[in-house]
Amino acid sequence: MYRRRDDRRGQIIADIANDLRRYSVDAQHVGHAFAGLHGLNATDLHALIAVMDAELAGDPITPGRLGEQLNLSSGSVTALIDRLERGGHIRRDRDTADRRKVFLHYADRGAALAMEFFRPLGARTDRVMDRFSDEELEVVHRFMAEISASVREHRDAVRAARPEAPRRAAD
């Protein structure tokens, strides 16, 4: 798949692929350390990331969309949300226009815990980014956005190719 070739481009591509794999594993270890420290399981962590991503995109997530993203039944999503809410990680807010609609947001306590844990990593990341010019960062950003989209497309294709399996319960 990512075999090293004799040419320079092939070598660079292989090195980047290996770096991405190592980054992915290391980032998972950091996420699992945060989860373990706060009594969260893998599904809890994925839910928190989904809530955060939706908020950052300016499009808060609903319980239904969260269930679709995590491949969970509505009962499992309810139990997951209840657990995260009790732990102070998220909060439910009703839509002002349609009171039947619920949006999930990071709770202040959950955001503070995440900030405290990830602040040192953010400082390290800032120091690395400071070593690159704006033009270099633009290229890296474009590369990462396209690689991430490619991985999501592959994930979705794999999901679509699998026989329909019952939705799994939360961990």
Rosetta blueprint (number, residue, H / E / L):
1 M L
2 Y L
3 R L
4 R L
5 R L
6 D L
7 D L
8 R H
9 R H
10 G H
11 Q H
12 I H
13 I H
14 A H
15 D H
16 I H
17 A H
18 N H
19 D H
20 L H
21 R H
22 R H
23 Y H
24 S H
25 V H
26 D H
27 A H
28 Q H
29 H H
30 V H
31 G H
32 H H
33 A H
34 F H
35 A H
36 G H
37 L H
38 H L
39 G L
40 L L
41 N L
42 A H
43 T H
44 D H
45 L H
46 H H
47 A H
48 L H
49 I H
50 A H
51 V H
52 M H
53 D H
54 A H
55 E H
56 L H
57 A L
58 G L
59 D L
60 P L
61 I E
62 T L
63 P H
64 G H
65 R H
66 L H
67 G H
68 E H
69 Q H
70 L H
71 N L
72 L E
73 S L
74 S H
75 G H
76 S H
77 V H
78 T H
79 A H
80 L H
81 I H
82 D H
83 R H
84 L H
85 E H
86 R H
87 G L
88 G L
89 H L
90 I E
91 R E
92 R E
93 D E
94 R E
95 D L
96 T L
97 A L
98 D L
99 R L
100 R L
101 K L
102 V E
103 F E
104 L E
105 H E
106 Y E
107 A L
108 D H
109 R H
110 G H
111 A H
112 A H
113 L H
114 A H
115 M H
116 E H
117 F H
118 F H
119 R H
120 P H
121 L H
122 G H
123 A H
124 R H
125 T H
126 D H
127 R H
128 V H
129 M H
130 D L
131 R L
132 F L
133 S L
134 D H
135 E H
136 E H
137 L H
138 E H
139 V H
140 V H
141 H H
142 R H
143 F H
144 M H
145 A H
146 E H
147 I H
148 S H
149 A H
150 S H
151 V H
152 R H
153 E H
154 H H
155 R H
156 D H
157 A H
158 V H
159 R H
160 A H
161 A H
162 R L
163 P L
164 E L
165 A L
166 P L
167 R L
168 R E
169 A L
170 A L
171 D L
